Structures are given as C-alpha cells and as structure tokens.
C-alpha cells in the first residue's frame, strides 16, 4: 500500500531495472537474482541545490516522493533478496557436492552416509514374482530355453500385497530402512516403465493385467511415511546386451529417489568399463536430492571378485552374504545379508535357534563396522507368517538392547569381540563415553571380561535392569558379579531380573581401556 501511494505521487513512474526478471533453475526451483539491482531514476543536476528551495511545492513533494520511493524500494529489494541469496548459496553447495565424475578418483571421494552407518538393521523385501504362465511365456517368446519355475507361492496372484503391512513389519523388527527388489527374474518390472512392453525391449510389466501397478511407489511411500529410509535392489545387466538397462535404472533413481542401491546379476561378470558402472554411480550421486546421503553397493565390476565379502574397494558399502564370521573390524562399511527362512542360518558362535542366531549376527555386524539386512519373501502365506514371528521377536530384543546397537560405532581402541573365561561370546560397541559388552549367554553368578581395565568410578548396568552390577578389577581383566536376590527392591513389588532373551548388554561407563 505504501509503495502504491508513493508511486501515485510520482505519476506511476516505471522503475528501471525491475528485478522481476529472474533466471530460474527449473530442476531445483531456485531463483537466481542478478547481482546488481538498478535503483529508481532520481532527479540530479550539476548545479546548486538551491533551486529546490524555490521550486513549486507540488514539485518538491514529487521530488521528495521520488527519493522516498527509491529508499523504500532499495530496502524492500534487499529484504527480498536475502532468502534468494541464501538459496543461491545453498544451491552452490549442492552444485559443488554434485560434481562426481565417472572415474574412481572422483567417485571414491563420496562418503558413506552417517544415517546408513547409524541404522544397523534393514529389512530386505523380495517383490512379488510373475505367474508361472508369464514366466514360461516370456522364455518362449524370446526363444530362450525353458527351466523350472520355483516361485509359484510368491507370484503376484498368490500373495496378498499390502505395502503398509510390510512397512509396519519393518518397524516391528526394529529396522530403520527398507530395501525392495524391483525386477524379479531381472526382466519383470514391479513398476510402470516407459521402457517395458516394447518390441525392442527385454523388459516387461510384472502385471500384464494392470501395467500401471506401482509396487515400488507403494512400498517406498509406506516406508517413508513411517520415518524409514528406502532403497532399491536391482539386478545389474550388461548394458550392451540388455537394451534399456541403464535407462530403466536412471528411471528408478529419478522417480523413487532410493537412498541405497543394491546391485546383483552381472555385477562380477564383466569389467566396470563393460558394465558402464562408473557412469551409473556418478548418475546416482549427481541426481539424488541429497548426494551425500545415498549409498551404492561395491558391486560395480569384475575387480570385486578378489575382495568379495572382504573389504571395500569402491562405492559406499560391500556385502557379506551368508558367509562365515570374520574376527576384525572391517576395512570399510559392510552389509551382512541373512535370510529369515533358511535353516543353514548359522550363528557367529554356537547356534541356538533362528532368532538367537540373527540377534547374534546383528551384534557381530555392529561391532565390526556393518549393518544386518534381513531378507524375506512375501509368500507362501505359511512362510510369511513365520517370517513375521521371527522379525517381531528381533524387534522385541531391540526394544531392550537398541541402545547397544543403534547409532553406535566399533570400539577401535579395543577389540570387536572376545570370549569370557567360561566360554561366552562377547561383542563390543561404543557410544559417547560408554562401552557395551553384548553377551551371547546369560551370565550365571559372575562373568569375567578379559583384557578390560576399568576406572575406579566405573558404573556397570545391564540394559533393561535398574540395578548396578558389582565388579572387581583383576590382573587379566574385570569380573562382573550378577546382582544377588537382596539387590532387588521387593518393597515396591516384583522387578525384572532377566531383561530379555538371546543376548544381554552390559553398559560400562566410562569406557575402559584394552590391556594389550
């Protein structure tokens, strides 16, 4: 209103250099304001200003209005520019962080994101599969040899798909992210793609009855509404032999913004040059809304054969899949993949049942610089119910012991694990000034933790219990004594004496030192 009044006084004069003309980046929606803004035209003269005093009153008023308008305009322009300048600075930061080139030197500068290393547990969900008829027809139409179809109980017409139920299950399991397979049997796409069902494309829609069915969007949306991160599992196919592989992968990245990317299929069968995997990794980083917060698997070519399951070469994490335990803290971040349904699921120590084994693998991975991802199929129904029960029990354990798992780091000043003097496996994690000793069996009476030296003011508690534990420093380590019956306060009723099943977490504050 003030500006309009002033403009009326000066005869609705057009202001030169109007900053309404701006260049806009449509991809990020950031307005880039020119660095210089022209000020309103003002009355000036090389002569003395004494003429103003003798000018007519209405002219002096108009002259004053011009200057008032100029000052007001400058103030409003600067005020308006502040958020734009801030956005430009933020844009510049993003642009700088996006400068990943398709070279190992450039890609290897990408950090493994903190959220991923803090998460510790994810749920890996295999998608619905095609029907048996679809599967055999696909092979026949392309002149490929027929083979046995093993997924009848997991086909889309056999399972009851409910993305919200799956995301709820991830939460119940204590998972902080969900990874979803998008291409069963490599060529059936669980989302509507412009590259599917074309005469020149090997890719087809998973749902021929409903080609717009978007399983990926549904599960991504359900996970994110619950505060979970979302990732994609994709079979890597040789781009020269599988037309549109890269295009469909870029389509997935652009549309669903996966925060982690699994790669399988041809990942080790060809060189990185043949797979064009550096191009894919650079595209993934550069086209993510937050490039520093995404994580791609170190499965980008045949170079990985020699270090598979051992160490990180490129990318942000490497995979350990149903492999034996390793003793030391890993060289680079890893993901341990374990199925929830296979009986060969052994434990890092002595196998005592599926839930116990998976809890121990979670503690083992956490102590050695890794995550655990638990893989499930959505059918047949009897298997899915079993998986639900298993995951829910792991979530119950995490409700008590999550402090020793989430947001922790390996204990670099000591060892990731040890064995007590009476043969109980231990895994160590740390957070802030506390060390967590996760015991793989209930400590009857007392337990001896070798090589630990505690400070005099050290406090030891077991997560899930209120009582502090007594301890004694010994020459070889520390002896922790379980509470006596009299240590529990019976005046206020009964109290928990055993907090959970499977494994038990001692919290030691401050962190001890490792006696070398």
Beta strands, then each sheet from edge to edge (+ up, - down):
strand 1: 23-25
strand 2: 30-32
strand 3: 121-125
strand 4: 177-181
strand 5: 188-189
strand 6: 204-205
strand 7: 229-236
strand 8: 260-265
strand 9: 295-296
strand 10: 318-321
strand 11: 334-339
strand 12: 370-376
strand 13: 409-410
strand 14: 417-419
strand 15: 425-431
strand 16: 434-439
strand 17: 446-450
strand 18: 452-453
strand 19: 459-462
strand 20: 470-473
strand 21: 477-481
strand 22: 504-509
strand 23: 513-514
sheet 1: 1+ 2-
sheet 2: 9+ 8+ 7+ 4+ 3+ 12+ 11+ 10+
sheet 3: 5+ 6+
sheet 4: 13+ 15- 14+
sheet 5: 13+ 15- 16+ 22- 19+
sheet 6: 17+ 21- 20+
sheet 7: 18+ 23-
end
